[in-house]
C-alpha cells in the first residue's frame, strides 16, 4: 500500500508570528487536514467511522521537524500517508513542501491509538484493515517493509 494524498493549504495571516513565519503549531493542524483527506482517499470518512463504529483515533504521539519557513500567502502541499498500522494503532507520515518550489518545509508523523467512545483501547474493525494496509495474516502493516 503506497497511497499518499496531497492537500493544498494557503497560509493565512493569522497563522504567522511576529517574525512573519508560520507559527510552529499550525503544522500539526495541517497534518490533521492531510490525515482527514487521506481517510477519504482510502475510502472512508473519519467522522463516519466515529459515528457508525464508535472508533476514535486518539493522538498518542506527534513529531514535526521544521526545515524551512513558510510565510503568509504561501501555498503549502501537505503529503500524507499511512506509515504503519495494526489493529490497535496507526502511524501517519507527513511532508510539507512549498508549492512550485523544491523546498521541504517540514516532515513528521503522528501515532494514533484506536479507542472506543469511552476512551478505552479498541481494535480497528476488520472492514477498515485493507484501507490501512493491514493484512489478516499478521494484522499489521509497516511501510518500511514495502519494496520501493
MDTraj code that builds the backbone (N, CA, C; nanometers):
import mdtraj as md
import numpy as np

residues = "UNK UNK UNK UNK UNK UNK UNK UNK UNK UNK UNK UNK UNK UNK UNK UNK UNK UNK UNK UNK UNK UNK UNK UNK UNK UNK UNK UNK UNK UNK UNK UNK UNK UNK UNK UNK UNK UNK UNK UNK UNK UNK UNK UNK UNK UNK UNK UNK UNK UNK UNK UNK UNK UNK UNK UNK UNK UNK UNK UNK UNK UNK UNK UNK UNK UNK UNK UNK UNK UNK UNK UNK UNK UNK UNK UNK UNK UNK UNK UNK UNK UNK UNK UNK UNK UNK UNK UNK UNK UNK UNK UNK UNK UNK UNK UNK UNK UNK UNK UNK UNK UNK UNK UNK UNK UNK UNK UNK UNK UNK UNK UNK UNK UNK UNK UNK UNK UNK UNK UNK UNK UNK UNK UNK UNK UNK UNK UNK UNK UNK UNK UNK UNK UNK UNK UNK UNK UNK UNK UNK UNK UNK UNK UNK UNK UNK UNK UNK".split()
xyz = np.array([
    [0.0852, -0.1176, 0.0000],
    [0.0000, 0.0000, 0.0000],
    [0.0892, 0.1230, 0.0000],
    [0.0786, 0.2039, -0.1013],
    [0.1642, 0.3214, -0.1145],
    [0.0811, 0.4472, -0.1364],
    [-0.0470, 0.4450, -0.1055],
    [-0.1311, 0.5609, -0.1301],
    [-0.0876, 0.6788, -0.0442],
    [-0.0675, 0.7911, -0.1089],
    [-0.0393, 0.9167, -0.0393],
    [-0.1278, 1.0226, -0.1022],
    [-0.1755, 1.1146, -0.0205],
    [-0.2549, 1.2251, -0.0725],
    [-0.1752, 1.3536, -0.0625],
    [-0.2119, 1.4484, -0.1462],
    [-0.1539, 1.5815, -0.1395],
    [-0.2674, 1.6811, -0.1205],
    [-0.2589, 1.7557, -0.0135],
    [-0.3588, 1.8559, 0.0211],
    [-0.2924, 1.9927, 0.0156],
    [-0.3579, 2.0870, -0.0502],
    [-0.3032, 2.2212, -0.0632],
    [-0.3626, 2.3130, 0.0432],
    [-0.2753, 2.3873, 0.1112],
    [-0.3152, 2.4802, 0.2159],
    [-0.2533, 2.6158, 0.1839],
    [-0.3335, 2.7203, 0.1876],
    [-0.2818, 2.8564, 0.1682],
    [-0.2591, 2.9171, 0.3059],
    [-0.1385, 2.9676, 0.3324],
    [-0.1047, 3.0233, 0.4629],
    [-0.1851, 3.1513, 0.4866],
    [-0.2598, 3.1511, 0.5955],
    [-0.3358, 3.2694, 0.6354],
    [-0.2494, 3.3578, 0.7243],
    [-0.2780, 3.4867, 0.7214],
    [-0.2017, 3.5821, 0.8015],
    [-0.2054, 3.5449, 0.9500],
    [-0.3201, 3.4978, 0.9963],
    [-0.3367, 3.4611, 1.1377],
    [-0.2482, 3.3435, 1.1783],
    [-0.1940, 3.2699, 1.0818],
    [-0.1081, 3.1558, 1.1118],
    [0.0388, 3.1947, 1.1277],
    [0.0684, 3.3229, 1.1094],
    [0.2078, 3.3667, 1.1191],
    [0.2349, 3.4341, 1.2530],
    [0.3630, 3.4396, 1.2887],
    [0.4032, 3.5029, 1.4143],
    [0.4622, 3.6412, 1.3867],
    [0.5191, 3.7026, 1.4887],
    [0.5770, 3.8369, 1.4745],
    [0.6932, 3.8422, 1.3760],
    [0.7544, 3.7288, 1.3477],
    [0.8648, 3.7244, 1.2522],
    [0.8151, 3.7060, 1.1092],
    [0.6816, 3.6897, 1.0943],
    [0.6242, 3.6735, 0.9618],
    [0.6297, 3.5320, 0.9076],
    [0.6634, 3.4356, 0.9928],
    [0.6670, 3.2951, 0.9504],
    [0.5545, 3.2186, 1.0189],
    [0.5202, 3.1061, 0.9599],
    [0.4132, 3.0247, 1.0158],
    [0.4521, 2.9771, 1.1554],
    [0.3629, 2.9989, 1.2497],
    [0.3821, 2.9549, 1.3875],
    [0.3822, 2.8024, 1.3907],
    [0.4720, 2.7442, 1.4675],
    [0.5002, 2.6007, 1.4616],
    [0.3784, 2.5099, 1.4802],
    [0.2847, 2.5460, 1.5653],
    [0.1708, 2.4572, 1.5924],
    [0.0778, 2.4422, 1.4727],
    [0.0834, 2.5343, 1.3793],
    [-0.0032, 2.5246, 1.2618],
    [0.0324, 2.4052, 1.1738],
    [0.1563, 2.3605, 1.1790],
    [0.1943, 2.2424, 1.1020],
    [0.1182, 2.1194, 1.1504],
    [0.0934, 2.1118, 1.2806],
    [0.0148, 1.9996, 1.3344],
    [-0.1296, 2.0066, 1.2849],
    [-0.1832, 2.1275, 1.2735],
    [-0.3180, 2.1447, 1.2188],
    [-0.3202, 2.0996, 1.0735],
    [-0.2189, 2.1380, 0.9976],
    [-0.2129, 2.0967, 0.8570],
    [-0.2000, 1.9455, 0.8447],
    [-0.1283, 1.8826, 0.9386],
    [-0.1194, 1.7366, 0.9387],
    [-0.2588, 1.6758, 0.9541],
    [-0.3382, 1.7340, 1.0429],
    [-0.4748, 1.6835, 1.0617],
    [-0.5571, 1.7003, 0.9342],
    [-0.5444, 1.8136, 0.8680],
    [-0.6145, 1.8355, 0.7419],
    [-0.5746, 1.7265, 0.6418],
    [-0.4456, 1.7012, 0.6303],
    [-0.3979, 1.5966, 0.5398],
    [-0.4477, 1.4585, 0.5769],
    [-0.4512, 1.4298, 0.7078],
    [-0.4962, 1.2986, 0.7562],
    [-0.6436, 1.2746, 0.7229],
    [-0.7268, 1.3754, 0.7414],
    [-0.8695, 1.3615, 0.7104],
    [-0.8887, 1.3381, 0.5607],
    [-0.8113, 1.4089, 0.4779],
    [-0.8199, 1.3883, 0.3329],
    [-0.7687, 1.2507, 0.2927],
    [-0.6649, 1.2024, 0.3600],
    [-0.6158, 1.0679, 0.3320],
    [-0.7244, 0.9646, 0.3629],
    [-0.7927, 0.9800, 0.4734],
    [-0.9012, 0.8867, 0.5078],
    [-1.0043, 0.8811, 0.3956],
    [-1.0416, 0.9970, 0.3422],
    [-1.1365, 0.9994, 0.2303],
    [-1.0811, 0.9220, 0.1107],
    [-0.9543, 0.9452, 0.0808],
    [-0.8921, 0.8765, -0.0333],
    [-0.8839, 0.7262, -0.0099],
    [-0.8715, 0.6852, 0.1163],
    [-0.8664, 0.5424, 0.1492],
    [-1.0036, 0.4768, 0.1387],
    [-1.1100, 0.5575, 0.1359],
    [-1.2438, 0.5028, 0.1152],
    [-1.3390, 0.5178, 0.2318],
    [-1.3045, 0.6015, 0.3297],
    [-1.3986, 0.6241, 0.4403],
    [-1.3822, 0.7653, 0.4925],
    [-1.4870, 0.8117, 0.5589],
    [-1.4801, 0.9415, 0.6246],
    [-1.4588, 0.9179, 0.7737],
    [-1.3591, 0.9858, 0.8278],
    [-1.3266, 0.9688, 0.9692],
    [-1.4494, 0.9935, 1.0575],
    [-1.5252, 1.0969, 1.0240],
    [-1.6467, 1.1288, 1.1005],
    [-1.7427, 1.0096, 1.1039],
    [-1.7566, 0.9417, 0.9911],
    [-1.8475, 0.8264, 0.9856],
    [-1.7923, 0.7074, 1.0643],
    [-1.6601, 0.6909, 1.0680],
    [-1.6020, 0.5842, 1.1491],
    [-1.6357, 0.6084, 1.2960],
    [-1.6316, 0.7344, 1.3386],
    [-1.6698, 0.7683, 1.4763],
    [-1.8176, 0.7405, 1.5004],
    [-1.9023, 0.7884, 1.4093],
    [-2.0482, 0.7761, 1.4264],
    [-2.0963, 0.6325, 1.4159],
    [-2.0570, 0.5641, 1.3104],
    [-2.1100, 0.4307, 1.2828],
    [-2.0445, 0.3205, 1.3650],
    [-1.9143, 0.3327, 1.3864],
    [-1.8415, 0.2239, 1.4514],
    [-1.7933, 0.2590, 1.5912],
    [-1.8068, 0.3852, 1.6313],
    [-1.7635, 0.4262, 1.7643],
    [-1.6126, 0.4193, 1.7832],
    [-1.5375, 0.4304, 1.6734],
    [-1.3918, 0.4224, 1.6800],
    [-1.3326, 0.5622, 1.6661],
    [-1.2473, 0.5983, 1.7620],
    [-1.1787, 0.7273, 1.7621],
    [-1.0305, 0.7051, 1.7361],
    [-0.9676, 0.8020, 1.6720],
    [-0.8226, 0.7991, 1.6501],
    [-0.7609, 0.9008, 1.7457],
    [-0.7105, 0.8554, 1.8567],
    [-0.6528, 0.9452, 1.9569],
    [-0.5030, 0.9610, 1.9330],
    [-0.4583, 1.0849, 1.9288],
    [-0.3155, 1.1109, 1.9086],
    [-0.2399, 1.0702, 2.0348],
    [-0.1448, 0.9795, 2.0185],
    [-0.0609, 0.9349, 2.1297],
    [0.0774, 0.9993, 2.1223],
    [0.1183, 1.0386, 2.0004],
    [0.2494, 1.0992, 1.9820],
    [0.2467, 1.1818, 1.8547],
    [0.3125, 1.2967, 1.8574],
    [0.3240, 1.3817, 1.7391],
    [0.4674, 1.4317, 1.7287],
    [0.5173, 1.4363, 1.6062],
    [0.6530, 1.4825, 1.5822],
    [0.6534, 1.5664, 1.4555],
    [0.7249, 1.6776, 1.4592],
    [0.7408, 1.7605, 1.3407],
    [0.8801, 1.8199, 1.3411],
    [0.9517, 1.8001, 1.2327],
    [1.0848, 1.8586, 1.2173],
    [1.0726, 1.9725, 1.1166],
    [1.1095, 2.0916, 1.1599],
    [1.0966, 2.2117, 1.0788],
    [1.2267, 2.2370, 1.0033],
    [1.2150, 2.2549, 0.8718],
    [1.3334, 2.2649, 0.7873],
    [1.3490, 2.3999, 0.7189],
    [1.2388, 2.4632, 0.6857],
    [1.2422, 2.5944, 0.6197],
    [1.1123, 2.6668, 0.6546],
    [1.1147, 2.8001, 0.6574],
    [0.9942, 2.8732, 0.6963],
    [0.8930, 2.8870, 0.5828],
    [0.7659, 2.8828, 0.6200],
    [0.6567, 2.9200, 0.5294],
    [0.6077, 3.0564, 0.5764],
    [0.5573, 3.1340, 0.4817],
    [0.5154, 3.2710, 0.5133],
    [0.3736, 3.2969, 0.4621],
    [0.3176, 3.4084, 0.5066],
    [0.1832, 3.4483, 0.4663],
    [0.1649, 3.4368, 0.3155],
    [0.0528, 3.3776, 0.2760],
    [0.0064, 3.3605, 0.1387],
    [0.0831, 3.2554, 0.0588],
    [0.1816, 3.1892, 0.1197],
    [0.2455, 3.0757, 0.0526],
    [0.1434, 2.9643, 0.0364],
    [0.1595, 2.8856, -0.0676],
    [0.0785, 2.7649, -0.0827],
    [0.1650, 2.6468, -0.0413],
    [0.1126, 2.5692, 0.0523],
    [0.1846, 2.4555, 0.1078],
    [0.1149, 2.3269, 0.0639],
    [0.1944, 2.2300, 0.0216],
    [0.1423, 2.0977, -0.0132],
    [0.1728, 2.0047, 0.1032],
    [0.0679, 1.9453, 0.1586],
    [0.0816, 1.8508, 0.2694],
    [0.0640, 1.7109, 0.2120],
    [0.1710, 1.6352, 0.2068],
    [0.1667, 1.4964, 0.1593],
    [0.1498, 1.4070, 0.2809],
    [0.0528, 1.3141, 0.2742],
    [0.0163, 1.2308, 0.3892],
    [0.0031, 1.0854, 0.3457],
    [0.0481, 0.9930, 0.4303],
    [0.0378, 0.8503, 0.4010],
    [0.0328, 0.7725, 0.5328],
    [-0.0071, 0.6448, 0.5231],
    [-0.0014, 0.5553, 0.6389],
    [0.1383, 0.4960, 0.6411],
    [0.2109, 0.5239, 0.7474],
    [0.3468, 0.4717, 0.7628],
    [0.3434, 0.3263, 0.8096],
    [0.2630, 0.2999, 0.9102],
    [0.2413, 0.1625, 0.9576],
    [0.1126, 0.1581, 1.0374],
    [0.0572, 0.0399, 1.0472],
    [-0.0691, 0.0242, 1.1193],
    [-0.0859, -0.1199, 1.1638],
    [-0.1594, -0.1364, 1.2701],
    [-0.2071, -0.2678, 1.3129],
    [-0.3460, -0.2486, 1.3714],
    [-0.4027, -0.3515, 1.4287],
    [-0.5407, -0.3425, 1.4781],
    [-0.5567, -0.2450, 1.5933],
    [-0.4490, -0.2059, 1.6598],
    [-0.4559, -0.1199, 1.7786],
    [-0.4082, 0.0236, 1.7562],
    [-0.3270, 0.0467, 1.6508],
    [-0.2712, 0.1803, 1.6293],
    [-0.2410, 0.2035, 1.4825],
    [-0.2270, 0.3321, 1.4481],
    [-0.1851, 0.3704, 1.3132],
    [-0.0857, 0.4850, 1.3253],
    [0.0120, 0.4833, 1.2380],
    [0.1110, 0.5908, 1.2326],
    [0.1045, 0.6524, 1.0927],
    [0.0842, 0.7833, 1.0896],
    [0.0761, 0.8566, 0.9641],
    [0.2043, 0.9364, 0.9441],
    [0.2514, 0.9427, 0.8202],
    [0.3672, 1.0231, 0.7861],
    [0.3236, 1.1466, 0.7086],
    [0.4025, 1.2531, 0.7217],
    [0.3692, 1.3802, 0.6571],
    [0.4953, 1.4463, 0.6032],
    [0.4769, 1.5144, 0.4915],
    [0.5806, 1.6004, 0.4379],
    [0.5122, 1.7256, 0.3868],
    [0.5630, 1.8416, 0.4259],
    [0.5068, 1.9683, 0.3818],
    [0.6093, 2.0401, 0.2952],
    [0.5646, 2.0788, 0.1746],
    [0.6532, 2.1441, 0.0783],
    [0.5900, 2.2741, 0.0307],
    [0.6745, 2.3656, -0.0094],
    [0.6304, 2.4907, -0.0687],
    [0.5922, 2.4628, -0.2135],
    [0.4667, 2.4888, -0.2479],
    [0.4182, 2.4604, -0.3837],
    [0.4967, 2.5421, -0.4865],
    [0.5298, 2.4769, -0.5978],
    [0.6001, 2.5437, -0.7058],
    [0.7504, 2.5556, -0.6868],
    [0.7996, 2.5070, -0.5742],
    [0.9426, 2.5124, -0.5451],
    [0.9837, 2.3779, -0.4874],
    [1.1077, 2.3457, -0.4981],
    [1.1558, 2.2208, -0.4402],
    [1.2098, 2.2477, -0.2995],
    [1.1217, 2.3000, -0.2133],
    [1.1610, 2.3341, -0.0767],
    [1.0761, 2.2531, 0.0208],
    [1.1437, 2.1657, 0.0954],
    [1.0747, 2.0914, 0.2004],
    [1.0694, 2.1807, 0.3239],
    [0.9481, 2.2073, 0.3704],
    [0.9277, 2.2941, 0.4857],
    [0.9369, 2.2173, 0.6171],
    [0.8773, 2.1001, 0.6191],
    [0.8721, 2.0215, 0.7426],
    [0.8371, 1.8769, 0.7097],
    [0.8670, 1.7888, 0.8032],
    [0.8310, 1.6473, 0.7917],
    [0.7985, 1.5970, 0.9315],
    [0.7106, 1.4999, 0.9389],
    [0.6761, 1.4485, 1.0706],
    [0.5877, 1.3258, 1.0651],
    [0.5370, 1.2916, 1.1816],
    [0.4465, 1.1777, 1.1935],
    [0.3556, 1.1981, 1.3140],
    [0.2454, 1.1256, 1.3117],
    [0.1587, 1.1162, 1.4293],
    [0.1244, 0.9700, 1.4502],
    [0.1241, 0.9286, 1.5768],
    [0.0811, 0.7933, 1.6131],
    [-0.0543, 0.8054, 1.6822],
    [-0.1456, 0.7168, 1.6443],
    [-0.2817, 0.7212, 1.6962],
    [-0.3221, 0.5847, 1.7502],
    [-0.3883, 0.5857, 1.8629],
    [-0.4485, 0.4649, 1.9177],
    [-0.5942, 0.4621, 1.8774],
    [-0.6454, 0.3431, 1.8495],
    [-0.7881, 0.3276, 1.8244],
    [-0.8567, 0.3121, 1.9596],
    [-0.9571, 0.3978, 1.9849],
    [-1.0281, 0.3972, 2.1120],
    [-1.1777, 0.3901, 2.0896],
    [-1.2490, 0.3446, 2.1924],
    [-1.3951, 0.3499, 2.1923],
    [-1.4377, 0.4904, 2.2341],
    [-1.5666, 0.5171, 2.2268],
    [-1.6180, 0.6485, 2.2678],
    [-1.5883, 0.6800, 2.4138],
    [-1.5785, 0.5762, 2.4970],
    [-1.5478, 0.5998, 2.6392],
    [-1.3969, 0.5937, 2.6665],
    [-1.3179, 0.6138, 2.5595],
    [-1.1720, 0.6279, 2.5668],
    [-1.0987, 0.5025, 2.6138],
    [-1.1533, 0.3882, 2.5831],
    [-1.0855, 0.2613, 2.6122],
    [-1.0223, 0.2075, 2.4847],
    [-0.9100, 0.1388, 2.4977],
    [-0.8459, 0.0812, 2.3791],
    [-0.9430, -0.0075, 2.3008],
    [-0.9349, 0.0031, 2.1692],
    [-1.0240, -0.0728, 2.0818],
    [-0.9436, -0.1370, 1.9704],
    [-1.0032, -0.2349, 1.9099],
    [-0.9451, -0.2988, 1.7927],
    [-1.0146, -0.2407, 1.6695],
    [-0.9374, -0.2027, 1.5703],
    [-0.9935, -0.1482, 1.4482],
    [-1.0817, -0.2542, 1.3822],
    [-1.2077, -0.2221, 1.3506],
    [-1.2941, -0.3193, 1.2832],
    [-1.2307, -0.3690, 1.1532],
    [-1.2498, -0.4950, 1.1270],
    [-1.1863, -0.5594, 1.0118],
    [-1.2203, -0.4922, 0.8794],
    [-1.3372, -0.4297, 0.8691],
    [-1.3748, -0.3656, 0.7424],
    [-1.2790, -0.2529, 0.7029],
    [-1.1986, -0.2004, 0.7977],
    [-1.1030, -0.0939, 0.7698],
    [-0.9607, -0.1453, 0.7450],
    [-0.9359, -0.2721, 0.7717],
    [-0.7992, -0.3242, 0.7636],
    [-0.7335, -0.2959, 0.6294],
    [-0.8027, -0.3289, 0.5200],
    [-0.7405, -0.3109, 0.3889],
    [-0.7138, -0.1632, 0.3600],
    [-0.7976, -0.0746, 0.4130],
    [-0.7788, 0.0685, 0.3912],
    [-0.6512, 0.1187, 0.4588],
    [-0.6149, 0.0561, 0.5701],
    [-0.4930, 0.0925, 0.6421],
    [-0.3755, 0.0043, 0.6020],
    [-0.3981, -0.0883, 0.5078],
    [-0.2912, -0.1764, 0.4628],
    [-0.2659, -0.2923, 0.5561],
    [-0.3609, -0.3212, 0.6445],
    [-0.3439, -0.4302, 0.7408],
    [-0.3854, -0.5609, 0.6744],
    [-0.2982, -0.6592, 0.6862],
    [-0.3260, -0.7910, 0.6301],
    [-0.3766, -0.8826, 0.7402],
    [-0.4679, -0.9680, 0.7052],
    [-0.5286, -1.0569, 0.8042],
    [-0.4271, -1.1529, 0.8653],
    [-0.3270, -1.1945, 0.7888],
    [-0.2315, -1.2936, 0.8382],
    [-0.1587, -1.2466, 0.9638],
    [-0.1081, -1.1243, 0.9617],
    [-0.0362, -1.0776, 1.0804],
    [-0.1014, -0.9546, 1.1426],
    [-0.2081, -0.9063, 1.0798],
    [-0.2861, -0.7934, 1.1287],
    [-0.2010, -0.6693, 1.1552],
    [-0.0990, -0.6493, 1.0687],
    [-0.0198, -0.5263, 1.0804],
    [0.0317, -0.4847, 0.9433],
    [0.0774, -0.3600, 0.9357],
    [0.1335, -0.3036, 0.8130],
    [0.2472, -0.2123, 0.8523],
    [0.3575, -0.2243, 0.7813],
    [0.4717, -0.1369, 0.8056],
    [0.5261, -0.0973, 0.6694],
    [0.5168, 0.0298, 0.6358],
    [0.5597, 0.0803, 0.5060],
    [0.7073, 0.0539, 0.4808],
    [0.7873, 0.0481, 0.5860],
    [0.9302, 0.0279, 0.5665],
    [0.9624, -0.1105, 0.5109],
    [0.8678, -0.2041, 0.5179],
    [0.8913, -0.3370, 0.4633],
    [0.8440, -0.3485, 0.3189],
    [0.7791, -0.2434, 0.2665],
    [0.7306, -0.2444, 0.1292],
    [0.8455, -0.2081, 0.0380],
    [0.8703, -0.2897, -0.0638],
    [0.9795, -0.2584, -0.1565],
    [0.9375, -0.1402, -0.2426],
    [1.0325, -0.0547, -0.2677],
    [1.0041, 0.0676, -0.3458],
    [1.0612, 0.0565, -0.4835],
])
top = md.Topology()
chain = top.add_chain()
for i, resn in enumerate(residues, 1):
    res = top.add_residue(resn, chain, resSeq=i)
    for name in ("N", "CA", "C"):
        top.add_atom(name, md.element.get_by_symbol(name[0]), res)
traj = md.Trajectory(xyz[None], top)
